[in-house]
Amino acid sequence: MQADDTEAAARAGGQRLIVLRASNEGEIDAAFASLTQQRASALLVATSPFFVTQAHYLVTLAARYSLPSMYFRREFVEAGGLMSYGTSTAESYRQLGNYAAKILSGAKPADLPVIQSTKFEFVINQQTAKAFGLTIPPGLQAIADEVIE
């Protein structure tokens, strides 16, 4: 388990933001236990393919520890997480399909340009916010791509 304390956040609001990094369930459990000891106010789950496979587990632990959390994919919010900001999974798959079609049509992979996601999504789960006793400001809701009620 590795947790990065964001000192700028601590100075700005007197609260601590912890970034979660782990490579197995035991490290996730240890991380959440230490978050309580560190009096974390929020959690930012760093991008990781492993965390995608652990979405429900992470969301469950965040709720158990009453820890508002931000994730990198909407699937976490759909599973009950508070909010996410990251690339659109659907758009990424569309780009992947286009790449595959070009290769199957004879293009050499080395000749294809490197592509980056251009569509990002901000998703808020209003039910989770209420469960945490949080009120999401109307301005923040207005800029969200989706607010799950």
C-alpha positions in Angstrom: 0.0 0.0 0.0 1.2 3.5 -0.8 -0.7 6.6 0.0 0.3 10.0 -1.1 -0.6 12.9 1.2 -1.4 16.0 -0.9 0.0 18.8 1.3 -1.5 21.5 -0.9 -5.0 20.2 -0.2 -4.2 20.1 3.5 -3.0 23.7 3.5 -5.9 24.9 1.4 -8.7 23.5 3.4 -7.2 21.9 6.5 -8.3 18.5 5.1 -6.2 15.7 3.8 -6.6 14.0 0.4 -5.1 10.6 0.1 -4.3 8.9 -3.2 -4.8 5.1 -3.1 -2.3 2.8 -4.8 -2.3 -0.9 -4.3 -1.7 -4.1 -6.2 -3.8 -6.7 -4.3 -6.8 -6.9 -2.0 -4.6 -7.1 1.1 -3.0 -3.8 0.2 -6.4 -2.3 -0.4 -7.6 -3.4 3.1 -4.4 -2.1 4.7 -4.8 1.2 2.8 -8.3 1.8 4.0 -7.4 0.9 7.6 -4.6 3.5 7.5 -6.8 6.1 6.0 -8.9 6.1 9.2 -5.7 6.5 11.3 -4.5 9.3 9.0 -7.9 11.0 9.3 -8.3 11.3 5.6 -11.2 13.5 4.4 -11.3 12.2 0.9 -9.8 9.6 -1.3 -8.6 9.8 -4.9 -8.3 6.4 -6.5 -5.4 6.5 -9.0 -5.8 5.1 -12.5 -5.1 1.4 -12.5 -6.3 -1.6 -14.5 -6.3 -3.6 -11.2 -8.7 -1.1 -9.6 -11.2 -1.6 -12.5 -11.4 -5.2 -11.4 -11.9 -4.1 -7.8 -14.5 -1.4 -8.5 -17.3 -2.8 -6.3 -14.9 -3.7 -3.5 -13.4 -0.2 -3.5 -16.8 1.5 -3.5 -18.0 -0.8 -0.7 -14.9 0.0 1.5 -15.3 3.8 0.8 -18.9 3.6 2.0 -18.0 1.4 5.1 -15.3 3.9 6.1 -17.5 6.9 5.2 -14.8 8.2 2.9 -16.0 10.4 -0.1 -14.0 9.2 -3.1 -13.2 10.3 -6.6 -12.5 7.7 -9.3 -11.1 7.7 -12.8 -14.0 5.9 -14.6 -17.7 6.2 -14.5 -18.1 2.5 -13.7 -17.1 3.2 -10.1 -19.9 5.8 -9.8 -22.4 3.5 -11.4 -21.4 0.9 -8.7 -22.2 3.5 -6.0 -19.0 5.7 -5.9 -19.4 9.4 -5.3 -17.9 10.9 -8.4 -15.5 10.3 -11.3 -13.6 12.2 -13.9 -11.8 10.4 -16.7 -11.8 9.3 -20.3 -15.0 8.0 -21.8 -14.9 4.2 -21.9 -17.3 4.1 -24.8 -15.2 6.6 -26.8 -12.0 4.6 -26.0 -13.7 1.5 -27.3 -14.8 3.3 -30.4 -11.3 4.5 -31.1 -10.0 1.0 -30.5 -12.5 -0.3 -33.1 -11.4 2.2 -35.6 -7.8 1.2 -35.1 -8.6 -2.5 -35.5 -10.6 -1.8 -38.7 -7.6 0.1 -40.2 -5.2 -2.8 -39.3 -7.6 -5.4 -40.7 -7.8 -3.3 -43.9 -4.1 -3.6 -44.3 -2.6 -0.6 -42.5 0.6 -1.3 -40.6 0.3 -0.5 -36.9 3.6 1.3 -36.9 2.2 3.7 -39.6 -0.8 4.7 -37.6 -0.7 7.8 -35.5 -0.8 7.6 -31.7 -4.3 8.6 -30.5 -5.4 10.0 -27.2 -8.8 10.3 -25.7 -10.5 13.5 -26.4 -13.7 12.9 -24.6 -13.7 13.1 -20.8 -16.7 12.5 -18.5 -17.5 13.9 -15.1 -20.2 11.8 -13.3 -21.7 12.4 -9.9 -23.8 9.9 -7.9 -26.4 12.0 -6.0 -27.6 9.1 -3.9 -24.1 8.5 -2.6 -23.6 12.2 -1.9 -26.8 12.1 0.3 -25.6 8.9 2.0 -22.4 10.8 3.0 -24.4 13.9 4.1 -23.0 15.9 1.3 -24.7 18.6 -0.8 -23.4 18.8 -4.3 -23.5 22.5 -5.4 -25.8 23.2 -8.3 -22.9 24.7 -10.3 -21.0 21.5 -10.0 -24.0 19.5 -11.0 -24.5 21.7 -14.0 -21.0 21.0 -15.4 -21.4 17.2 -14.8 -21.9 15.0 -17.9 -24.3 12.9 -15.8 -25.8 13.1 -12.4 -27.1 9.7 -11.2 -30.2 10.3 -9.0 
